[in-house]
């Protein structure tokens, strides 16, 4: 069935009240004006695409009414945001030029209480707790925060085992059982090597996220990491994250500690 002509279609709809003139076969010369008006309206600030923002929605029991919570940049040690507590809730909102490791504190100064560590980017997340105590507060809704805390959980488990072994080693030395102490001390060193391998595995797994770039700067393994370790993790990251503040810090540590030639070329030379 052929479609009705524009004129016939316009006649059919012209009887309906409120029908826009644009659809009633008006002269085409007016169409550019309508388009121009549309573009002008679309260009207004209210219609422009807003930049991404972080939004931390908190609900923690026990926070004093009217008290303040503060979001602190971990690397720069400065306050980047604050909010007032109302009925145990608060909202922090703003923009970060790049993801950052942050601390959430209740209050300031000597009476300040650390509530949470957050690997923060411009995404919404929730913070909830049954009490204003670090171990009671949980962060949810952030993928990169979950990624680095998954590594942290595994690393802390190995770290606790290592700490317990070191206590046994000290006890054996006090008993002058040097042979047993030496054997267990070797296991302590092996567990530290396991922690380093775990760190590298997570950096590789999340090489294209803020979590992978942040891990080498957030860990407590610094004294056990060589310049080559830092360089290896830096090279693992995608180019974009190599250029981030986290990536630059990793590269700075690699240069500070110094890097040695890799062993692979030496093995190839001996094979020849």
Secondary structure, DSSP 8 states (H G I E B T S, - for coil): -----HHHHHHHHTTSTT--GGGTT--GGGHHHHHHHHHHHHTSGGGS-----EEEEEEETT--TT-EEEEEETTTTEEEEEEE-BTTEEEEEE--SS-EEEEEEESSGGG-EEEEEEEE-SSEEEEEESSSSGGGEEEES-HHHHHHHHHHHHHHHHHHHHHHHHHHHHHHHHTT-HHHHHHHHHHHHHHHHHHHHHHHHHHHHTTTSHHHHHHHHH-S-GGG--HHHHHHHHHHS-HHHHTSHHHHHHHHHHHHH-----SHHHHHHHH-
